[in-house]
Structures are given as structure tokens and as C-alpha cells.
Amino acid sequence: MKFLQLTLFLMFAQAVYAEDGSRLWLRYQENSSRAEVICKHKITPTIAVAKQELESNWKGRKIYLQILSSKKTSPHPDDSFSIISKANEIVISSISEVGLLYGAYHLLRLQETAQLTDNVNISETPKYNLRILNHWDNLDGTVERGYAGGSLWQWNELPENLSPRYRQYARANASIGINGTVVNNVNASPNILTTHYLQKVKALADVFRPYGIKIYISVNFSSPAIIGGLPTSDPLNSETIAWWHSKVAEIYTIIPDFGGFLVKANSEGQPGPQDFGRTHADGANMLAAALKKHGGIVMWRAFVYNPTAGDRAKQAFDEFTPLDGLFADNVIVQVKNGPIDFQPREPFNPLFGGLKKTLIMPELQITQEYLGQSKHLVFLAPMWQDFFESDTYCNGQGSLIKTITTNQKINAIAGVANIGEDANWCGSHFAQANWYAFGRMAWNPNLTAEQIADEWLAQTFIPDKNFTSPATDIMLQSWEACINYMMPLGLHHLFAWEHHYGPQPWCDIPDAREDWLPKYYHRADSAGLGFDRTTSGSNAVAQYHSPLREQFDDIKTCPEKYALWFHHLKWNDTLYTESAQKSSCYFENGSESAPQNFTLWEALCYHYNYGVAQVRQMQKTWQQCGQMIDTERFVRVQSGLKTQARDAMWWRDACLLYFQTFSKQQIPFNMEQPVYELEDLKKINLGNGSLN
Amino acid sequence: MKFLQLTLFLMFAQAVYAEDGSRLWLRYQENSSRAEVICKHKITPTIAVAKQELESNWKGRKIYLQILSSKKTSPHPDDSFSIISKANEIVISSISEVGLLYGAYHLLRLQETAQLTDNVNISETPKYNLRILNHWDNLDGTVERGYAGGSLWQWNELPENLSPRYRQYARANASIGINGTVVNNVNASPNILTTHYLQKVKALADVFRPYGIKIYISVNFSSPAIIGGLPTSDPLNSETIAWWHSKVAEIYTIIPDFGGFLVKANSEGQPGPQDFGRTHADGANMLAAALKKHGGIVMWRAFVYNPTAGDRAKQAFDEFTPLDGLFADNVIVQVKNGPIDFQPREPFNPLFGGLKKTLIMPELQITQEYLGQSKHLVFLAPMWQDFFESDTYCNGQGSLIKTITTNQKINAIAGVANIGEDANWCGSHFAQANWYAFGRMAWNPNLTAEQIADEWLAQTFIPDKNFTSPATDIMLQSWEACINYMMPLGLHHLFAWEHHYGPQPWCDIPDAREDWLPKYYHRADSAGLGFDRTTSGSNAVAQYHSPLREQFDDIKTCPEKYALWFHHLKWNDTLYTESAQKSSCYFENGSESAPQNFTLWEALCYHYNYGVAQVRQMQKTWQQCGQMIDTERFVRVQSGLKTQARDAMWWRDACLLYFQTFSKQQIPFNMEQPVYELEDLKKINLGNGSLN
């Protein structure tokens, strides 16, 4: 009987949660009786959340929640907290309520990752004050570049009906320190500013508020004309100005702690101040003036490029640097990490270090638009770590991006969300790690990808080194693997038209914008491959500070990983030089030293093949460690890796066989050979987003 | 100008022959002036061919063609010849005209393969007297199990119009010693025996005759009833007997050197003597009697199995051994190499050594019905070498199949042709090697697969060791590779329904004959895998002579390659034993010694993965050596190997993932993991014969 009862209990326990990823990294075992949590402060909604999380999930000593008095004033709440243990208790203290909440989640994280020690003495302060998700969610329920189902926001049901997932979403964000969300697409519908929709946004804001999350919205620059009925949306027109002031006042009436606007203007067909002969600064400052008195900000995107101008990689810099110093003090320019568009690997955007008298915030892409979407396991923290650590040299050596963007009057960072209405939120289990990593790095860009992978794995799966250590290997290897099988050596934008999933380096769409075609970027010809951005080419290198510009300009000193980003190399150019960074791909066959002489063509073949081998290694490692976790998630990830392994071969063959039509050279016989025919790969209807 | 002329000449020279394989292994550079060839004998059509081939293509000393007088009489011409060099001449001599022709082709082969030495002293006698192709060509122009287009025979245009390819076909066969051809399918249309069709057959016989090739036909046992209008085809009925005697007489009037009949009776729905309560011997002897006075023979197939009887592997033996000694002396029983049906690997058919008082001839399958058809590069000579060398122990140790089948009154061998109307004859370049190898081994089963591969490559491509040596490696490895990725360890018949190209171990067709379904053969269940043919199972082992029957019966002594042919093993049975044959697959990771303990499941995973690795190695090797030959054939073979590499992964994943549903074990993590999902593979419409 005992045995039967136990069996039934275990069956039931298993049945409680489908292992569909819906619990994210928040898998606390609830206490049978509540933990002791004492707070002498008034139990506000935010403190109530902190208290309830600890009472339900904390397994240790008595906890005191303590609000410290502070003389500090800040336009943004101070999220710092400290956790100090005493003999029989632990004290979490902060000057803010949300600081207590972050402290609570921090303590629970230590517990879940088995990092708790007897003596705790922690003091945490976030490096970025504004840690914001950008949702590219449309009002019709679709998500641009979303791979996890439709939009989480049920606009049709709001404001009356509140999905329980809104609160779960807020909780997940709070648990990793995210404190802002832009709920609608940067390609914004003007309708978001109607009272009808503002009421819906308010309903979300009310759910998010206890979790310390502010709401922001993306606005369409032509809103005054489109929904206001004005004859113009010229930012210097007094009617336009009045309309925005009035609209902003309305918003703050509805949502008193509203965060501000995100604006994509004069980019990819969106309206903007240039339509009226005004500058980005004119446009941004006009909106900023309306928001200023309410404490709101404008995040103005620098993602602009003109179909008729020169090298796309140069354009944001060329447009924005002349405006440096002209932006209002509540305008922050939001800049993508690289100068093109979230490619598998880009050098950092030279606006970092280029804008010196302008507030600037990084925009990272959590959704894997260009990195296998929700199908490929690609952990992005190594890419972001690389980005944060990049030295711009704008104030001499040591002017790291993470340093210069966290020492401003407003320190902010945005991540384009990968969240949808799918049960597991992100379309695949490991995609959740990128949401997690964004939050953690926004809090502290000094965290390493390895630390983040390890703690995410421990919380999401099991806190056992036998699992987390090999699984961390998979995650840390995954970005370089993706680069290798997709576009190594500085290649970029070889993606299929529109959906950006598979390879289409041959893509040629009649009448398409030249800079929307892969050929614009790879520039393959009978001589060689790559985009010449040196001083003899587009001179994009000049946008970087010395000594970077000279390093990038000279193939002898340019890092191998950026070779074809900055150079058009000849097929038989010897790629490896003493100063070039060695790539592990050359060691695949177990040789201790990289070959000293190989050509661009050979290096390309090496890298693509190494990418395939890396995915196969990821499969093997998962096969080994994944068996320690639940079958449901093990098999789901195993299946995803199969797709990735097939896709890696697809990418390799598509790119190598296409470039071979220019190089006229054979694939070196000492490496694995293609298995597809170029002509067959060209016939794939990429509309369905998959090879098979 | 000189340069331009040379260039134009080279362009022209290239344009003369499309490298489509149409020239087979016969790529002599024609002499600008004729070589000196002297023959004092009357220039018969056969001698004319020999003389012309040498005059056009021989690059050496003066040649004498010499017919030797002989007292020998034989129902079959003696094809022996000798080649002896003198200071200023070479003498080819034979007692027969066709012997001179074989001598001429032999000498040219030595020339083309760069094997000629100053002193030539060669004496050649074929081991099999009758070296026969079996065409499974239907009168409607289709070819059963043909993968090289339709039938070579243009029945609609015969006898008036003679395709030039008939002569080319005869020449190719003569060049490798083939001296007989059964022109129609063993599943025979009775119409072949009508005067209308016999006139067409005669036209072919007339073309083939100068090349020493006799015509045979497959006959339908019910022909007397179907085309003769008789009430019965009972072989003991006097009217039936009279009809056949009359029909045979008619044939010999039309084709005086007609070879005889091939009969598939009481097999897979074909009519036969058992329909009338008579035995195979009754039926065969009746036909033999009609042919006897004309010098014709009956080749009676032993490929019989009954849907309701026991183990299919046992049935031919059980049906034919009771008739041993009852067949007429011009009946020869034609036996497939293995007891099932041309599987990638089978142990030899126990009728070899089982029939002791009956003429018996091997039937090999040149067309790769079960070995990737014309798409996979699989060189069959290693399989045939293995077969010829098999020791039946019927007269004690040393009773090799090649010995016992070449020491009879009639020594014959048949190969099911892979020839069709495609320009390159066989559907792919390397498939031609199997036609070639069959002819060479039928002449001399002591030739090794390596020798044959090497000389075929030298003639078909280039006689350069830098090419032939690695290409020979590919060919010699290909059979084991195919076994490994399709059905290692003695597995058999996991093929898809009907077309036999892809994997379908799960195949289940309602109301299908049980012995036409893979499950009948692999017998996978939760306990293990394989067909128990031991003394505790179907006892098929008892059909072999000692000590084979004991060896096969005991898993400790049964060769690993036949493990699942003879045993149903448990998934966790330790497979490797001291006496089991080691497979190179276990050394994939470069370890010097095979692991000492692995289970059936692990061994299966090793083998399937090794098969994939072997195909990739074949690709690499081809990439290296293939660049020495013309681009057209290099690329065509390269493309075929890509298909094979994809298919190998398909086979691996289909079989391992299917068997995994029984074994419930994971693929070992130290090997490459599957890239497909079983459910997706099950959905493949195998009707189109390909994965992609």
C-alpha cells in the first residue's frame, strides 16, 4: 500500500507540471509551511510580492525586509539592495521597495543554484538603471521576428480580461531585474496612442507595477496627422507640438508612472522629422519636451540607413554624429550593437564612442532573427559579453562599451524580446536562456556568459555540476558554432530574403533595394570575397578611434573574425598571419598547431565544416548530460539539435557551393564534403523556413 | 597561331566524346595507321572482329592470330587462348575463333592498363564455360529492377531495325568474356516463344554471334496453354511434351546456335510443374529432353519459397535436395548466392554443397536492387569474392564454392544485368564496374576484387596509380560501407516495400505476405533483435555441413557479420567475443584495440555510424583523386556520393531510431547523433525512391 501510494503520488507530482518550459527558470519547490518573513514597513504591493515569494519558497533562516531611509533623490528608483546574514536571520535591505524584491529574488537564486553559504554579505547595484525589453508586437496580435507564437498581449480582451500570464511575465522579468517594457513594435501603429488602446496599456501597467516594471510605448512619428487629424506632423509646427503635449498629458493621467516613448523614425519606411526637413534631434527633442515635466524619456533609434547612400554600415554614424550635443537631456539614442543589423557577428557600432555628448543606450536582440530563430540553440551571452568588453578607445584605452554606457546621466539598455504566447514563452527551452541572460547582463554587464549559463541551467534544469558543466559547454560553444556554419570570417547578411532563416547568398530579387540583398554584403567575385571598408574602400574604418581604425584597415592586424567585414580578400590570399587571431577550427584534426599557410578559400571551408562538427559535438554532449533531466525537455532539445545539425550542413553546402562558383576551387579533400547540390538548395522554398 | 590551333584541336578532341560513360571501359585511342595483324586462317566474322580491334587499337609489335588444330570435342567452344611474344612479334593462338577474340581483348587490356612487359607469355582458360547475363527485361520495354532507363532491346523496331548499341553491347561483353545472354525477364511473357518474337530474338543473335555470344530465353511454364492453346501445360502430358519439342525445333531452325531456356517456376506466382502435381525435376527434364538433341540446356532456378511454409531461408534447400540426382544432364539448377534474395550480405546458399548429384550454377545480381540501385557507389566484386571463397565443407575442408561449381560437366554462372538504354548503360559510372567485374570473375573467380577494380579504373579513367590506387580504396570499401549503413551484423531485408531503395524496417502492409515484410526478418522485440535460425529456432543452420552448422549455431563462434542472421540476440548481450570477427567500425576513433565489452545495441550504433563515416571518407578520397580525370565524370560521381552520404544518414537514423523503440536505450554519446526524427522518416513517400 505504501508503495502504491508513493507511486500514485509521484505520478501526480509529474502530472502537475507538463515539462513544457512554462515555468521558465522559476521552479521553486513550494514550502509546505510558510517561511518566516518579517517586514515592519507598510506592506505595499511590491513588498507583498517579495514577502510572498520568500514565504512560499525560502528554505532557510528567518528573513527581515528592511527599507532604509535615504537622502538620495533620483529620477529613477534606486534598485540597490544588500543581503546580510546574522546568526539566526538574514536581512534584506534597500532604500526602495523594488530593491527588496530584487533582493528576495537574488537570495532565492542563490538557494536554487546551491550557492548559499552560511555567511551572506551581498551588496548589489545595477549598472544600467533602465533595463528594458522591446516587444516588436503588433496590435493585430502578430510579432515581427517573433518565433514563439503570437503576441502575449491579448489586445482584444484588454483592458477587461487580464491573462494570468501578464503577471507571470512581470514576475519573470522582476526575478532577473528587468524594469521596463516597450509593449508594441517599433514599426508602430499610430493607434497605440488612441484612448482606446491607452486604456489597454494601463491595464498592463497596473499588473506590472508591483513588479517594478514601467511601461513604455513605441510611437509613430506621424501620429498627429494620422490619428490627430492635423495637416502635418512637422516637429516644429506648433499644432503638432501642442498635440503631443496634450497626448502625453493624457497618457500620464491614465498611467502616472509611464516611462516614455521609443521611436523608429526615418528608417525602413517609417515617418520621421526628415520628412519635414527637420533633423532627428528636432524630432526627438520635441517629444522629449512633452515628456520632460512628467519624468518621461525618449529612446530614439539610430537604426537608419538610406537606400541611395553609400556603405550601409556607415550611415547611422554619418547621420547622428553631426547631431552630437544637440539632443535634450531626456533623449537617449538607442543603438544596435553592430553597425548593420543583429548579424551573427558584427564589430561594435562606431556610434559607441562616436557620440560623446549624447546619451546613448545599447539595443541587443534577444529574439534570434539572424541566429536560427527559435530552432537553433544559440546562447547570446558570449556575443553580448564580447560587445560589452569592446574597447572603443574614445577616451583612450579602456573605454569599454560597458563602461561608457553606464556612466551617463541615464544608463539604459534595451533587448528585443523573444517572448510570445507559446506555453514555453520563447519557442524553445534554450531560447529562454537569452531572455534570462539579457536581464542578468543588464543588471551587471560584468557577469560572464559562463556564470550566467551555469546559474540558468541550475535553476531551469538541475543544480548538479554533472549536468550544468557539460550543458554550459554546449551553450558557450553555440555562438561560435552558429557563426562558423552560417557566416564566418566577418561575412554577414547571407540570409534568405525576408524571413532571415536559411542561406541565400545568391538571392536576387528584381527591383529590390540593393542593400537588402546578400550580394551587397559578401561582394563575391572571381577575384575574391568580402566588403572593402578600408581606407581604399568605403572607409568605414575611419569611424573607429585609433588604434582600431588602423588595426581594422590592415589585413595583417585585422582580427580574422572581421576579415571579410572590412576587406575584400582574394581567394588565394594567405589568411593566417602571426597577428591574426587563431581560430580553433584549424585544430579540428587534433593537430597542435594551426597550419601556417592557408588561403581565404581554405579558411572558409575549414570554418564552415568546423561549424557542422561543433553542432554534432553539441548533440553528443546533450546526449550525455541531457539524460539527467526530465525526458520531455531532453527529447525536445535533442530534436532541436537535430534540426540544427541538418541546417548546419545546409548552410555549409549552400555557402561553400555558391562561393565556389566564384573561387573555382575544390573543397579541400581532407575535410568533410558537401552532401547537397547547389541547384537543389536554390530550389528550396524558403517561405516555410526550413530545409526539410 | 600554333597555340590557337592546339587549343582548337583540344576543344575538338574534348567535344568528340561527351564523357557520359557511353564508351564504358573501351576507350582505346585509335591508331592513325592500322597495326600489322596477320591471320592465315579464313577471316570469319569473329576473326574479323579480333583483327579489326587489334589493327585499330594495338600500339605494339606485329601480331599473328593462329587457330590451333585440336582433337577436343566439347558441347561448348573452348575459349582458351595463349599470348606469346617473340622478338618482333606477338602470337595469339587458340583452338577457337572466339579464343582469338578473347586473346585480342586481353592483350589490349594489358596495353590500356600499362601492364605490358617486353616478354609476354600468357595462357588463359576460363573457369566457367557459360558466362551468362540475365536480363530482367520485359517485352513492353520496362526492366524489372533496372535503374538505367528502359530495355536496351527495341522490340518494336526488331527485327528490321538494329540499334548500333546491340553491337556495342556484344563487344563490351566479349571484351570481358561474357558468352551468353538471356534477353528476357525470368518473370517471362509467353509471347517470347511466338514466331513473331523469335524472329526478333534471331536478329539479336545474329548481331551477337561474331562476338561469341549465344542467346538464351526465359520461358513461361504455361506457354503451351497460353500461346499453344493446349488444355494443360502438365509436363508429363504428351501434348505438352510434343508442343515443346516442336517449339524447340522451330527455335533451332531460326537460331541454330540457340543456347537454351531459363525457367522461374512455382516461384512468386509464376506457373510451374507443381501446378500439376509434378516436381521441379519433372518440369526441367521435360524441357531438357526437347533441347537435348539441339545441344541446348535448361537453367532451372532454385529461387522458390512458399508463403505458408516455415523460414524462407530454408525453403529452396528443402524443396531441391530431395530431387538431387533426378535432374537430366543438360539441366543446371541456378542458385542465388544467398538463401534469401541478393541482400547486402548473406551467408552462402546451402544448396551449394547441398546438391551433390545435380549441376548447379551461381546466380549473382549485378543490378543493385538491394544496394542503393544505380545511386550508390557499391562495388560488388568483394561480395562475390567472398562468395566464391566460401568453404561449403561438402567434401571436407577446401570445398570452396568456386571449386565445386567449376568442376562439373557444365560450369556456368549467371549475373542479373544492370544494363539499360541510358547513354552510360548502367545508370552511373561506377555501376559499370559491376558489369565488368561479373565478366572478369566469371572467366576467373580467382581474380581479386582489388585487381579487377584497379584494371577497370585504369581503362575507364586513367592508368595512373595516383588515381587508381585511392579510387580502388573507395571501391573496395564501398560494400562494407553499404552493409554498415544499411543492415550490419547480419540484418537483412529492412527495405521499403516494393522498390527496395530506402529503409522501412517498420513496414506493415495489411494482408501482405508475412515474408515480404521487414519484421519477418529482423524480429525486433523488447528482448532483442535477429532471426533465430539455430537448432532452437528454425534450425536453418542444419542445412550447412559441419563444422559450419556448429559455428553458426553458437553465438560464440558465429562470425559477427552473421550474428543477427542466425541469432535472436538480447539488446544487452555482449557481442564481442574472442572468436567473433572484429569489425573495423570499432576503431573509428583511432583507438588501437576494439572495446572488449559492448552490447548488441552499442554494436549496432557503432556499425551504422561507421557506415556514414565510410561514405564521407569515400567522398574525401574521390575529391582528392577524382580531380585527375575529366570534370564531367568527376562531378557526376561526386554528385552520386552526395546522395549516398545523405542516404547513409537516412538509413542510420531510420534503423537506429526504429530499433530504439524496442531497445529503449540511448545512442551512445561518444558517437555522432541522429539528425532526423523517426516520425518524419516514416512519412517519406518512398515511391519516389529518394529522401530528398
Chai-1 contact restraints between the chains, C-beta under 6 A:
chainA,res_idxA,chainB,res_idxB,connection_type,confidence,min_distance_angstrom,max_distance_angstrom,comment,restraint_id
A,R616,B,E672,contact,1.0,0.0,6.0,A-B,restraint_1
A,Q619,B,Q673,contact,1.0,0.0,6.0,A-B,restraint_2
A,K620,B,F669,contact,1.0,0.0,6.0,A-B,restraint_3
A,Q623,B,F669,contact,1.0,0.0,6.0,A-B,restraint_4
A,Q623,B,Q673,contact,1.0,0.0,6.0,A-B,restraint_5
A,Q624,B,F669,contact,1.0,0.0,6.0,A-B,restraint_6
A,K642,B,V675,contact,1.0,0.0,6.0,A-B,restraint_7
A,A645,B,V675,contact,1.0,0.0,6.0,A-B,restraint_8
A,R646,B,V675,contact,1.0,0.0,6.0,A-B,restraint_9
A,F669,B,K620,contact,1.0,0.0,6.0,A-B,restraint_10
A,F669,B,Q623,contact,1.0,0.0,6.0,A-B,restraint_11
A,F669,B,Q624,contact,1.0,0.0,6.0,A-B,restraint_12
A,E672,B,R616,contact,1.0,0.0,6.0,A-B,restraint_13
A,Q673,B,Q619,contact,1.0,0.0,6.0,A-B,restraint_14
A,Q673,B,Q623,contact,1.0,0.0,6.0,A-B,restraint_15
A,V675,B,K642,contact,1.0,0.0,6.0,A-B,restraint_16
A,V675,B,A645,contact,1.0,0.0,6.0,A-B,restraint_17
A,V675,B,R646,contact,1.0,0.0,6.0,A-B,restraint_18
